[in-house]
Amino acid sequence: MRKIYQKRGLFSLIEVNLKMKLAALFTVAILFTMKANNSYSESLMSEIQQHQVVGIVVDSNGQPLPGANILEKGTANGVQTDFDGKFSIAVTNKNATLVVSYLGFSTQEIVVNNQSNISVILVEDTALLDEVVVVGYGTQKKVNLTGAVSSVSIKDIENRPAPNVSTLLAGQVPGLAVIQQSGRPGASAGQLRIRGIGTLGDASKNNPLILVDGIEGDMQDVDVNDIENVSVLKDASAAIYGVRAANGVILITTKNGRKGIPVVKYHGGVGTQEAFKVPNRVNSYNYAKLYNEARINDGQAPLFTDDDLSKFRDGTSPQTHANIDHFKKLLESGSPLKYFHNVSVAGGNDKTTYNLSFGYLDEGSLIKTFGYNRKNYRVNINQKVSNKLDVGLKLAGSFGTTTGNIQSVGQIITESYREFPGEVDQFENGLWKNMGEFGVGRRNMLAYLELPLGTDVDKNTDYVTTAFAEFKITPDLKVRGQFSARNDNRLQNRKRDVVQWHRYDAATDTYNGSNIASGYLVRRNETVKDYTSNLLLTYNKSFNNHNVKGLLGFEQRDRNWSMVEAGRFNLSSSNELTELDGVADGSDGTKGNATEYTLRSVFGRVNYNFKDTYFIEGIVRYDGTSRFTKENRFDYFPSFSGGWKISNEEFFKSESISHLLLRGSWGILGNQEIGDYKFLNTFGPRNNYNYSFGDSSTNGVLESATLGNPNILWEKITTTNFGIDARFFNNSLSVTADYFIKTTDDILIGLDQSYLLGAKPPILNAGSVENKGWEVNVNYKNAINNNFNYYINANVGYVKNQITDLKGTDSPGRSVGDPIQNIYGYVADGLFNTDTEAIFAPDQSALGGTPKAGDVRYLDFNGRDANGELTGQPDGKVNSDDRKSLGSYFPKYNFGLNLGFDWNNFDFSMAWQGFAGHKVLTNGPTVRPFWGDAAPVQSMVDNFWTPTNTNADFPRLGFANQGRNYQASTYWVNKGDFAKLRNMQIGYTIPKEALSSLGVNKFRIYLSGENLLYISKLKDIDPEFAHGNGFAWNNNNYPTNRQFLLGFNVTF
């Protein structure tokens, strides 16, 4: 393994001026408010009259509570009880009020009333016991949960100004891997994986189900400020959602109104961003020097002359011999500012409660022409019509606009990364350069960013309307009906004007231009209509020591998708074109498609517990889907769970353990995420087989596109979970641990078939995988002197996956026993130091050419007998038979560390997330010299093998040997472990007394940073990129961002 990157300065691209201004503003606000606070304190001190009070604090059983906080109300004067629960405090006057608090107990206020000796009895806080968690179609007490359900309160994440929810969940939930592989505005949501990879094939098949107020939705459309709670269902508890819950369920609950006077809240701010990590690459002089060296090593003449090298080094001819890192210039071409605002109003009375919210987000981009803005609203209204009837209405809308370029962001990034640093992109007179003059380099992507060469505007509108009515038949039985309609529309306009690039002729001092591309205009309209209706009957009865809850439900979901696209192409001029019929020249093109899908379900759940000590739960769901034939359409999915709350037993009495629950679950879930109509044969038009039709021609031949399989069935996921929940020291410390096994059978995949088949192969039930592992979550919170509160949360999850069956269709790199995301390649044994070593080594000609000194040495493990069967013995040849599994690029471990404190009016928090136990390949674009003509990274200079530099990290420099030396092998496999500081924030809350005359109840100002730093052996790159394809750098992706923000929380 090689350390191939050099570490760069952490904040090399920070926009200093803006950040200094933000910091200054923050400091001034604090100083101002501290002065106001001091004035208030000075007026209070004038009334000081010392009075000594001693006392003791005990619980309801008479046990002393050491470390309890005693604070004189309205002051910073406070003490803590000693080991025996005793305290002594000097208060300002004989009528002072003491605030007595202890973690896990209800806070009390005691008026001194001229007393000198006080005894205080604190009662255990029932809020923890009554805390509920959102589960499928209802809620349950957290202390009584028998399934593996993690809950994230909005209090843990509400102050982070993230554009989507997935970013906030990173490192918060054990077993939930959030992998962010793009920082593009409007498309920065992380990839979500709950407890590993549950199936094979398309990555989207592994996505968890996302439900927003019970309706399937997109995290990108949800304003973080609207969220009340997030629950993650990880085991058989998800079976209530049947076939949609194969990969777990994430339930997002938005805020409802509360009885009381209207409360107005504002959260907003401004920030800036920069690329998190960008490779540091060689300049044009070193590029040309290394390029010549590579050609000479291959026995070819140098490409660059001595005069070229001199001009690159001296910079004497910047128009013809430049020194520009086009990739970095690309990332500095945009406007990195970010703005966010949200205003909400909540209130109500005994009959009506409401919550109204309006938000705006504007994300600038590192790259010019790219950006994203979103306007959103949410209205939640609940109305009590009578003592038996409640009705409600939820309205939500999101209006997002994504701007881009006629070239995809991936193409722009790739091409600019490959551009030769020795060429200018734009001449001094403003003309754009036609790249490739030296025979290296790619297209001029920076030219595409300058309007009006072309634009791509993508407008997405998403409306969700939900109405419900709930009728209480008896005190224990109620029925609820709900209907939701979601209309998601995407309108895309792509426009390219005629593009002209130029070459400079130094001899004549002229610029010669030519049209590189013709113009076009394309308009695409895509619509999704999603309707969900359900009817729920719930029963809740407690008698003697028995508690029974029941749920019976029916649900139907209908989804319709349609798309139509039309365009005008090959236009000679399109600068003023805004409509498809705007000009006469060019050619037309149209296409369209539509699909329908229905899911119909009946489900039920029964919960029973005895004395709040013994628990049992049963779930069954019967699903029918239009994605299979009528014969295979319906199936049922059961689950069972149980728990034993040992802490409620008479024989279990512990002063240190306040809660102890053992639990277990088992269940079967289904997966149908293969798309529509896979059981039918499909046909498509064949190109170049047209016939005349009137004055035009049309396609006259249809051919098989994909073969259908009428016998496909549900994927079946069987999950088993054993867990323990414990709380210690009056609930200040809580620990949750789980062990799970998840197996998936009858996986729906398309197997490799012979090209003679004449069409894409059908989908088959032909695979099985297994995921097993464990999770631990630890929370600790405490207080010191009642004015310093702190918390620490640490969580870690481990999962190991492997393929357990492929129905005999194993192939190299995907065989039974392999991990799902397998790195498959050769085992390397360093570099050849002499040509003699290379000659007498096993024959490597199958990998391309003849190896020489400085090339990678590969080991021979396998051969074939006369029948073509593998022998497992060396045969003197290195070829594809010698490859082995080198590890998986899906991390076995994911972990989070969240900690923070508040002291007086200051607060501080940080959130870490990390991954470990996986491998990455470092033989990709960043490492392979001149990959696609790209400039090598700086760490390669003087680090290639030569006869005088035999300890180099990189093989000998050349072009002919790259295919052999940069094979996937152990030479390039590195540990991908990393930890990333996702967020760090410091805030200050202005004392309420300083602003009460303005009608402000709370004013908080904060500075926040996202993706600030990381810890990893991989330098100069974002190690998180490695999870997409195993490569340590995927230059096809928009870089993730480091952000700095100034924000405000105001409550009126």
Secondary structure as UniProt FT lines:
FT   TURN            10..13
FT   HELIX           16..45
FT   TURN            46..47
FT   STRAND          51..58
FT   TURN            60..61
FT   TURN            66..67
FT   STRAND          69..72
FT   TURN            73..74
FT   STRAND          78..80
FT   TURN            83..84
FT   STRAND          86..91
FT   TURN            94..95
FT   STRAND          97..101
FT   TURN            103..104
FT   STRAND          108..111
FT   TURN            113..114
FT   STRAND          117..121
FT   HELIX           127..130
FT   STRAND          132..135
FT   TURN            136..137
FT   STRAND          138..141
FT   HELIX           142..144
FT   STRAND          149..153
FT   HELIX           154..156
FT   TURN            157..159
FT   HELIX           165..169
FT   TURN            170..172
FT   TURN            174..175
FT   STRAND          176..179
FT   TURN            185..186
FT   STRAND          191..194
FT   HELIX           203..206
FT   STRAND          209..212
FT   TURN            213..214
FT   STRAND          215..216
FT   HELIX           219..221
FT   HELIX           224..226
FT   STRAND          227..233
FT   HELIX           236..245
FT   TURN            246..247
FT   STRAND          249..254
FT   STRAND          260..275
FT   HELIX           284..297
FT   TURN            298..299
FT   HELIX           306..314
FT   TURN            318..320
FT   HELIX           326..331
FT   STRAND          335..348
FT   STRAND          352..365
FT   TURN            368..369
FT   STRAND          371..384
FT   STRAND          389..404
FT   HELIX           409..418
FT   TURN            421..422
FT   TURN            428..429
FT   STRAND          432..433
FT   TURN            437..438
FT   HELIX           445..448
FT   TURN            451..452
FT   STRAND          454..472
FT   STRAND          477..496
FT   STRAND          499..505
FT   TURN            506..509
FT   STRAND          510..517
FT   STRAND          519..543
FT   TURN            544..545
FT   STRAND          546..571
FT   TURN            575..576
FT   TURN            580..581
FT   STRAND          587..610
FT   TURN            611..613
FT   STRAND          614..625
FT   TURN            626..627
FT   HELIX           630..632
FT   STRAND          634..645
FT   HELIX           646..648
FT   TURN            650..651
FT   STRAND          657..671
FT   TURN            678..679
FT   STRAND          682..685
FT   TURN            687..688
FT   STRAND          690..693
FT   TURN            694..695
FT   STRAND          696..699
FT   STRAND          702..706
FT   TURN            710..711
FT   STRAND          715..728
FT   TURN            729..732
FT   STRAND          733..745
FT   STRAND          748..750
FT   HELIX           755..757
FT   STRAND          763..765
FT   STRAND          768..784
FT   TURN            785..787
FT   STRAND          788..805
FT   TURN            807..808
FT   TURN            812..813
FT   TURN            816..817
FT   STRAND          822..826
FT   STRAND          828..831
FT   HELIX           835..840
FT   HELIX           845..847
FT   TURN            853..854
FT   STRAND          856..858
FT   TURN            866..867
FT   HELIX           880..882
FT   STRAND          884..888
FT   STRAND          893..903
FT   TURN            904..905
FT   STRAND          906..916
FT   STRAND          919..921
FT   TURN            925..927
FT   TURN            929..930
FT   HELIX           931..933
FT   HELIX           938..940
FT   TURN            941..942
FT   TURN            947..948
FT   TURN            950..951
FT   TURN            960..961
FT   HELIX           962..965
FT   TURN            970..971
FT   STRAND          973..975
FT   STRAND          978..990
FT   HELIX           992..995
FT   HELIX           996..998
FT   STRAND          1002..1010
FT   STRAND          1014..1016
FT   HELIX           1023..1027
FT   TURN            1028..1029
FT   TURN            1035..1036
FT   STRAND          1041..1051
//
